[in-house]
Amino acid sequence: MTPSQDIDALKASFADFLKRKKYRSTQERFLVLDRIAELDRHFSADELYIHMNSRGDRISRATIYSTLDLLTQCSILMKHRFHGESATFELSSRMPNHDHLICVECGRILEFREEGIDSIRDAVCSQLGFRPVTHSLQIFATCHDPLTCEYNKQD
C-alpha cells in the first residue's frame, strides 16, 4: 500500500466512524488527519498545532484536541502518557504492536518489537481466562551516557 492509499484508507475509516457515531464530518477534522500523516514520530497536541500553523493552516487548538480525541476513539491514533508527561500520539497503523523504551534523562523514545513479549502477553491472558486484544509496554531507562547523549534536552 502506498502512503496515499494509507491515508485514503484512514480517511474512509474516520468518515465511517464519524457517521456511525453521528459526529459532523468537517474539512478541519480531515485536515488534522492529513497533517498527522505527515509526521513520522510521536507528537503532542501542541506540537501538531505548531506544525499546522507553520503550514499556514488556520485551525483552533480546540479543534485539534477534539479531533485527536475522536481519532483515538476510533483507533486510528494511539495515545500514550510516557512517565507522567502530557499525552503523545502516534498513528496506530504506522508500526502496529510495538513497545517503547523511554530515556528518563533525555526523553528519547525508541520503538521496538520483541516477539517474546507477545508470548508472555498470550500466556498471562490464557492463565487468567482472557483473550488478548492489544498491549502497551513502556520500559523506562537511561541512555548509556546521559551527559554526552545527543538527545539530552538539558543545556
C-alpha positions as a Markdown table, in Angstrom:
| # | Residue | x | y | z |
|---|---|---|---|---|
| 1 | Met | 0.0 | 0.0 | 0.0 |
| 2 | Thr | 1.3 | 3.4 | -0.9 |
| 3 | Pro | 1.3 | 6.3 | 1.6 |
| 4 | Ser | -1.6 | 8.0 | -0.4 |
| 5 | Gln | -3.6 | 4.7 | -0.2 |
| 6 | Asp | -2.8 | 4.5 | 3.5 |
| 7 | Ile | -4.2 | 8.0 | 4.2 |
| 8 | Asp | -7.2 | 7.3 | 1.9 |
| 9 | Ala | -8.0 | 4.2 | 4.0 |
| 10 | Leu | -7.6 | 6.1 | 7.2 |
| 11 | Lys | -9.9 | 8.8 | 5.9 |
| 12 | Ala | -12.5 | 6.3 | 4.9 |
| 13 | Ser | -12.3 | 4.6 | 8.3 |
| 14 | Phe | -12.6 | 8.0 | 10.1 |
| 15 | Ala | -15.6 | 9.0 | 7.9 |
| 16 | Asp | -17.3 | 5.8 | 8.7 |
| 17 | Phe | -16.7 | 6.3 | 12.4 |
| 18 | Leu | -18.0 | 9.9 | 12.3 |
| 19 | Lys | -21.1 | 8.7 | 10.5 |
| 20 | Arg | -21.8 | 5.8 | 12.9 |
| 21 | Lys | -21.3 | 7.9 | 15.9 |
| 22 | Lys | -23.3 | 10.8 | 14.4 |
| 23 | Tyr | -20.4 | 13.4 | 14.6 |
| 24 | Arg | -20.1 | 16.1 | 12.0 |
| 25 | Ser | -17.7 | 15.3 | 9.1 |
| 26 | Thr | -15.8 | 18.5 | 8.7 |
| 27 | Gln | -12.9 | 19.6 | 6.4 |
| 28 | Glu | -10.9 | 20.6 | 9.5 |
| 29 | Arg | -11.1 | 17.2 | 11.1 |
| 30 | Phe | -9.7 | 15.6 | 7.9 |
| 31 | Leu | -7.1 | 18.3 | 7.6 |
| 32 | Val | -5.9 | 17.3 | 11.1 |
| 33 | Leu | -5.6 | 13.7 | 9.9 |
| 34 | Asp | -3.7 | 14.8 | 6.8 |
| 35 | Arg | -1.2 | 16.7 | 8.9 |
| 36 | Ile | -0.8 | 13.8 | 11.4 |
| 37 | Ala | 0.1 | 11.5 | 8.4 |
| 38 | Glu | 2.9 | 13.9 | 7.6 |
| 39 | Leu | 4.6 | 13.3 | 11.0 |
| 40 | Asp | 6.8 | 10.3 | 11.4 |
| 41 | Arg | 7.2 | 10.4 | 15.1 |
| 42 | His | 5.2 | 10.7 | 18.4 |
| 43 | Phe | 3.7 | 14.1 | 18.8 |
| 44 | Ser | 1.7 | 16.2 | 21.3 |
| 45 | Ala | -1.4 | 18.2 | 20.6 |
| 46 | Asp | 0.7 | 21.4 | 20.9 |
| 47 | Glu | 3.4 | 20.1 | 18.5 |
| 48 | Leu | 0.6 | 19.3 | 16.0 |
| 49 | Tyr | -0.8 | 22.8 | 16.4 |
| 50 | Ile | 2.6 | 24.4 | 15.8 |
| 51 | His | 3.1 | 22.1 | 12.8 |
| 52 | Met | -0.3 | 23.0 | 11.3 |
| 53 | Asn | 0.3 | 26.8 | 11.9 |
| 54 | Ser | 3.7 | 26.6 | 10.2 |
| 55 | Arg | 1.9 | 25.1 | 7.2 |
| 56 | Gly | -0.5 | 28.0 | 7.1 |
| 57 | Asp | -3.5 | 26.1 | 8.4 |
| 58 | Arg | -5.9 | 28.2 | 10.3 |
| 59 | Ile | -7.3 | 25.8 | 12.9 |
| 60 | Ser | -8.0 | 26.2 | 16.6 |
| 61 | Arg | -6.4 | 24.3 | 19.4 |
| 62 | Ala | -9.9 | 23.1 | 20.5 |
| 63 | Thr | -10.5 | 21.5 | 17.0 |
| 64 | Ile | -7.1 | 19.8 | 17.2 |
| 65 | Tyr | -7.8 | 18.5 | 20.7 |
| 66 | Ser | -11.3 | 17.3 | 19.9 |
| 67 | Thr | -10.1 | 15.6 | 16.6 |
| 68 | Leu | -7.3 | 13.9 | 18.4 |
| 69 | Asp | -9.9 | 12.5 | 20.9 |
| 70 | Leu | -12.1 | 11.2 | 18.0 |
| 71 | Leu | -9.1 | 9.7 | 16.2 |
| 72 | Thr | -8.1 | 7.9 | 19.4 |
| 73 | Gln | -11.7 | 6.7 | 20.0 |
| 74 | Cys | -11.8 | 5.1 | 16.5 |
| 75 | Ser | -8.3 | 3.5 | 17.0 |
| 76 | Ile | -6.6 | 5.5 | 14.2 |
| 77 | Leu | -4.4 | 7.0 | 16.8 |
| 78 | Met | -2.7 | 5.5 | 19.9 |
| 79 | Lys | -2.4 | 7.8 | 22.9 |
| 80 | His | 0.4 | 7.4 | 25.3 |
| 81 | Arg | 1.5 | 9.0 | 28.6 |
| 82 | Phe | 5.2 | 8.4 | 28.9 |
| 83 | His | 6.5 | 8.9 | 32.5 |
| 84 | Gly | 3.7 | 11.3 | 33.6 |
| 85 | Glu | 4.3 | 13.7 | 30.6 |
| 86 | Ser | 1.4 | 15.2 | 28.7 |
| 87 | Ala | -0.2 | 12.9 | 26.2 |
| 88 | Thr | 1.6 | 11.9 | 23.0 |
| 89 | Phe | 0.1 | 10.3 | 20.0 |
| 90 | Glu | 1.1 | 8.2 | 17.0 |
| 91 | Leu | -0.7 | 6.6 | 14.1 |
| 92 | Ser | -1.8 | 3.1 | 15.0 |
| 93 | Ser | -1.1 | 1.8 | 11.5 |
| 94 | Arg | 2.5 | 3.1 | 11.3 |
| 95 | Met | 4.0 | 0.4 | 13.4 |
| 96 | Pro | 1.4 | -1.9 | 14.9 |
| 97 | Asn | 2.0 | -4.0 | 18.1 |
| 98 | His | 5.2 | -2.4 | 19.3 |
| 99 | Asp | 6.6 | -1.2 | 22.6 |
| 100 | His | 8.6 | 1.7 | 23.8 |
| 101 | Leu | 11.9 | 2.3 | 25.5 |
| 102 | Ile | 12.0 | 5.8 | 27.1 |
| 103 | Cys | 15.1 | 7.5 | 28.4 |
| 104 | Val | 14.2 | 9.3 | 31.7 |
| 105 | Glu | 17.2 | 11.6 | 31.2 |
| 106 | Cys | 16.9 | 12.9 | 27.7 |
| 107 | Gly | 13.3 | 11.9 | 26.8 |
| 108 | Arg | 14.2 | 9.9 | 23.7 |
| 109 | Ile | 11.6 | 7.3 | 22.8 |
| 110 | Leu | 12.7 | 4.2 | 20.9 |
| 111 | Glu | 10.1 | 1.8 | 19.4 |
| 112 | Phe | 10.8 | -1.9 | 19.3 |
| 113 | Arg | 9.3 | -5.3 | 18.7 |
| 114 | Glu | 10.2 | -8.3 | 20.8 |
| 115 | Glu | 8.2 | -11.5 | 20.0 |
| 116 | Gly | 8.9 | -12.8 | 23.5 |
| 117 | Ile | 6.6 | -10.1 | 24.9 |
| 118 | Asp | 3.7 | -11.3 | 22.8 |
| 119 | Ser | 4.2 | -14.8 | 24.2 |
| 120 | Ile | 4.2 | -13.5 | 27.7 |
| 121 | Arg | 1.0 | -11.5 | 27.0 |
| 122 | Asp | -0.7 | -14.5 | 25.5 |
| 123 | Ala | 0.3 | -16.8 | 28.4 |
| 124 | Val | -0.9 | -14.3 | 31.0 |
| 125 | Cys | -4.2 | -13.8 | 29.3 |
| 126 | Ser | -4.7 | -17.6 | 28.8 |
| 127 | Gln | -3.9 | -18.3 | 32.5 |
| 128 | Leu | -6.4 | -15.7 | 33.7 |
| 129 | Gly | -9.1 | -16.5 | 31.2 |
| 130 | Phe | -8.8 | -13.5 | 28.9 |
| 131 | Arg | -8.3 | -13.0 | 25.2 |
| 132 | Pro | -5.6 | -10.5 | 24.3 |
| 133 | Val | -6.6 | -7.6 | 22.2 |
| 134 | Thr | -3.6 | -5.3 | 22.3 |
| 135 | His | -0.9 | -4.3 | 24.8 |
| 136 | Ser | 1.5 | -1.4 | 25.5 |
| 137 | Leu | 4.8 | -1.9 | 27.3 |
| 138 | Gln | 6.9 | 1.0 | 28.4 |
| 139 | Ile | 10.4 | 0.5 | 29.6 |
| 140 | Phe | 12.0 | 3.5 | 31.4 |
| 141 | Ala | 15.8 | 3.5 | 31.4 |
| 142 | Thr | 18.7 | 5.9 | 31.0 |
| 143 | Cys | 21.0 | 6.3 | 28.0 |
| 144 | His | 24.3 | 4.7 | 28.2 |
| 145 | Asp | 26.0 | 8.0 | 28.9 |
| 146 | Pro | 23.4 | 10.7 | 29.6 |
| 147 | Leu | 26.0 | 13.5 | 29.8 |
| 148 | Thr | 27.1 | 13.0 | 26.2 |
| 149 | Cys | 23.7 | 11.9 | 24.8 |
| 150 | Glu | 22.8 | 13.9 | 21.6 |
| 151 | Tyr | 19.1 | 13.8 | 22.6 |
| 152 | Asn | 19.6 | 15.3 | 26.1 |
| 153 | Lys | 17.3 | 18.3 | 26.5 |
| 154 | Gln | 19.4 | 19.9 | 29.2 |
| 155 | Asp | 21.6 | 22.9 | 28.4 |
